[in-house]
Amino acid sequence: MLADGIYVMLNGKYIGPPQPGPWVFLFRQLGMDVFKLGPLFIAFGLAWLYFLIRWLKNRPRYRVGVILSIFTLWYFPVGTLFSVIIFIVLLRMQSRL
């Protein structure tokens, strides 16, 4: 998401096909220009990067991961898939503690 956010801010389009994924319809229904969402993608990308670094240092922030997973569900299909996987992994890890 970080790379896509930077890319769309610099180039006015997302990485990949000219038409972004199905998540676009949600934002268009809200009257938003999806090509102006670079800062949102950058914020999500930085938050996920923070979570990943904490996880790799064996100090994951479970609440941060759960919140990010929930708030990234809109990014269908890729974000939704990863969010669900990470959410399930976090729940399983948390129950083992």
JOKA-V510440 format. One record per residue. N is the residue number from 0. PSI is psi in whole degrees, -180 to 180 (none if undefined). OMEGA is omega in whole degrees, -180 to 180 (999 if undefined). D_LAST is the distance of its C-alpha to the last C-alpha in whole Angstrom. Layout:
BEGIN
N:PSI:OMEGA:D_LAST  N:PSI:OMEGA:D_LAST
END
This chain:
BEGIN
0:-36:179:30  1:-49:-180:31  2:-42:-180:34  3:-39:179:35  4:-44:178:35  5:-43:-178:37  6:-46:-178:40  7:-32:178:41  8:-34:-179:41  9:-33:-172:44  10:-10:180:45  11:11:176:45  12:162:-180:43  13:162:175:40  14:136:179:39  15:-151:-176:40  16:158:-178:43  17:-35:179:45  18:118:178:43  19:173:-176:40  20:-176:-177:37  21:-21:179:37  22:-22:-178:35  23:-37:-175:38  24:-36:178:40  25:-48:-178:37  26:-34:177:38  27:-35:176:42  28:-29:178:42  29:2:178:41  30:23:-178:44  31:145:174:42  32:111:-174:43  33:-18:180:41  34:3:176:42  35:13:-177:41  36:14:180:38  37:-48:180:37  38:-36:177:36  39:-45:179:33  40:-40:179:32  41:-44:179:32  42:-46:178:30  43:-43:180:27  44:-43:179:28  45:-39:178:27  46:-44:178:24  47:-38:178:23  48:-43:176:24  49:-47:180:22  50:-44:-180:19  51:-44:179:19  52:-43:178:20  53:-41:-179:17  54:-46:-178:15  55:-25:177:17  56:12:-180:17  57:32:175:13  58:56:-176:13  59:147:175:12  60:95:-174:13  61:-44:-179:11  62:-42:178:14  63:-45:180:17  64:-42:179:16  65:-46:179:16  66:-45:178:19  67:-42:179:21  68:-45:-179:20  69:-46:-177:22  70:-9:178:24  71:0:180:25  72:-29:-178:26  73:-24:-174:30  74:65:-176:30  75:138:3:31  76:-27:-172:31  77:-52:-179:29  78:-38:179:27  79:-47:-180:26  80:-51:-180:25  81:-38:179:23  82:-45:-180:21  83:-44:180:20  84:-49:-178:19  85:-40:179:17  86:-46:179:16  87:-45:179:15  88:-44:-180:13  89:-41:178:11  90:-42:179:10  91:-41:179:9  92:-43:-178:7  93:-38:-179:5  94:-21:179:6  95:-13:-178:4  96:none:999:0
END
